[in-house]
């Protein structure tokens, strides 16, 4: 009898862990899809939530820049695609196996920066602006340039097969702490260069 009780307990334990892992996998998949959707929509809904909660002012430089970067993301991710192949949960850690293809604008961002900084009249124009206006101006010019390049169809692409993303549990898998490299890929490879140009 004792033997059967122990066996029954072990079966329940295994089934319990399997159910818990399955729930975690579903939660992680849902959160991952939210992150992908955020980038595909250029963060539009998130900006509106920040406005409603008064954490962002519609007339602020931050809101303006977020809008311009959002426009680039929106255009770029028209050409992106992804597939979540599998999710494995091991205690408080998980591994997401994903395929991703999307525009890689690193070269375009560097070219914009080099051209922008070499134009004497542009440099002089920015010097005469307030810090706030100069950041808005740079964001506006950056947006125009990047969207033009995306529409030209001559950009390179990130093509990642079976990319392994490791995440640690936060709360009930409410936030995925994706690594910086992958987030930069989702941002079309432009964020570091843009921050450098705009002095952010």
C-alpha positions in Angstrom: 0.0 0.0 0.0 2.8 2.3 0.9 4.5 1.6 -2.4 1.3 2.5 -4.4 0.9 5.7 -2.4 4.5 6.7 -3.2 4.0 6.0 -6.9 0.7 7.9 -6.9 2.4 10.9 -5.2 5.2 10.8 -7.8 2.8 10.8 -10.7 0.8 13.7 -9.2 4.1 15.6 -8.7 5.2 15.1 -12.3 1.8 16.1 -13.6 1.7 19.1 -11.4 5.1 20.3 -12.7 4.0 19.6 -16.3 0.9 21.7 -15.8 2.8 24.5 -14.2 5.4 24.5 -16.9 2.7 24.5 -19.6 1.0 27.5 -18.0 4.4 29.3 -17.8 5.1 28.5 -21.5 1.7 29.9 -22.5 2.3 33.1 -20.4 5.8 33.5 -21.9 4.5 33.1 -25.4 1.8 35.6 -24.8 4.3 38.2 -23.4 6.6 37.5 -26.3 3.8 38.2 -28.8 3.1 41.4 -27.0 6.7 42.6 -27.4 6.6 41.7 -31.1 3.3 43.5 -31.6 4.7 46.6 -29.7 7.5 46.8 -32.3 5.2 46.1 -35.3 2.9 48.9 -34.3 5.7 51.3 -33.4 4.7 51.4 -29.8 1.5 53.4 -30.6 -0.7 51.9 -27.8 2.1 52.3 -25.2 2.5 56.0 -26.0 -1.3 56.5 -25.6 -1.2 54.7 -22.3 1.6 56.9 -21.1 -0.4 60.0 -22.1 -3.6 58.8 -20.3 -1.6 58.1 -17.1 0.0 61.6 -17.3 3.5 60.0 -17.5 4.1 61.6 -20.8 3.2 65.1 -22.1 2.0 65.3 -25.7 4.2 68.5 -26.2 7.3 66.9 -24.8 10.5 66.1 -26.7 10.1 62.5 -25.5 6.7 62.1 -27.0 7.8 63.7 -30.3 10.9 61.4 -30.6 8.9 58.3 -29.6 6.4 59.2 -32.4 9.2 59.5 -35.0 10.9 56.3 -34.0 7.5 54.6 -33.9 7.0 55.7 -37.6 10.3 54.0 -38.6 9.4 50.8 -36.7 5.9 50.7 -38.2 7.4 51.0 -41.7 10.2 48.6 -41.1 8.1 45.9 -39.5 5.8 45.7 -42.5 8.6 43.6 -43.9 9.4 41.6 -40.7 8.3 38.2 -39.7 8.8 35.8 -36.8 8.0 32.4 -35.5 8.2 31.1 -31.9 9.4 27.5 -32.4 9.5 26.4 -28.8 9.7 27.5 -25.2 11.4 25.5 -22.5 10.9 26.4 -18.8 13.4 25.2 -16.2 12.5 26.5 -12.8 12.9 30.3 -12.8 14.5 30.4 -16.2 13.2 29.8 -19.7 14.6 29.5 -23.2 12.7 30.8 -26.2 13.6 29.4 -29.6 12.6 31.9 -32.3 13.1 32.6 -36.0 13.2 36.2 -37.0 13.6 38.2 -40.2 13.5 42.0 -40.4 15.3 45.1 -41.8 18.8 45.8 -40.6 19.3 49.6 -40.8 22.7 49.8 -39.1 24.5 50.9 -42.3 21.8 53.4 -43.1 21.9 54.9 -39.6 25.7 55.2 -39.8 25.5 56.8 -43.2 22.9 59.3 -41.9 25.2 60.2 -39.0 28.3 60.7 -41.1 26.5 62.8 -43.7 24.6 64.7 -41.1 27.7 65.6 -39.1 29.7 66.6 -42.2 27.2 69.2 -43.5 28.4 72.5 -42.2 25.1 74.3 -42.8 23.2 71.6 -40.8 25.7 71.8 -37.9 25.4 75.6 -37.9 21.6 75.4 -38.0 21.5 73.1 -35.0 23.9 75.3 -33.0 21.3 78.1 -33.3 18.5 76.0 -32.0 17.5 75.2 -28.4 18.4 71.8 -27.1 14.8 70.8 -27.3 14.3 72.0 -30.9 17.6 70.4 -32.1 16.5 67.0 -30.8 13.2 67.3 -32.5 14.9 68.4 -35.8 17.3 65.5 -35.7 14.5 63.0 -35.0 12.4 64.4 -37.9 15.3 64.2 -40.4 16.3 60.8 -39.1 12.7 59.6 -39.6 12.5 60.9 -43.2 15.8 59.4 -44.2 15.1 55.9 -42.7 11.6 55.7 -44.2 13.0 56.7 -47.6 15.6 53.9 -47.3 13.0 51.3 -46.2 10.8 52.2 -49.1 13.7 52.0 -51.6 13.8 48.2 -50.9 17.6 48.2 -50.9 18.2 47.5 -47.2 19.9 44.5 -45.6 18.0 42.0 -43.4 18.6 40.3 -40.2 17.9 36.6 -40.7 18.0 34.6 -37.5 17.1 30.9 -37.4 16.6 29.1 -34.1 17.8 32.1 -32.1 17.9 31.1 -28.4 16.7 33.8 -26.0 17.2 33.1 -22.3 14.9 34.9 -19.8 14.6 34.9 -16.0 11.3 34.8 -14.2 9.9 38.2 -13.1 6.7 38.0 -11.1 4.5 35.4 -12.8 6.4 35.8 -16.1 4.8 39.2 -16.4 7.9 40.9 -18.0 10.4 39.3 -20.2 13.9 40.6 -19.7 15.1 40.1 -23.2 18.8 40.8 -23.9 19.9 44.1 -25.4 21.1 42.6 -28.6 17.7 41.1 -29.5 15.9 44.3 -28.6 18.3 46.2 -30.8 17.5 43.8 -33.7 13.7 44.5 -33.1 14.5 48.2 -33.2 16.0 47.6 -36.7 19.5 48.2 -35.4 19.1 52.0 -35.2 18.6 53.0 -31.6 22.2 53.3 -30.4 23.2 55.4 -33.4 20.2 57.7 -33.0 20.9 58.2 -29.3 24.5 59.1 -30.2 23.4 61.7 -32.9 20.7 63.3 -30.7 22.8 63.3 -27.6 20.2 61.2 -25.6 
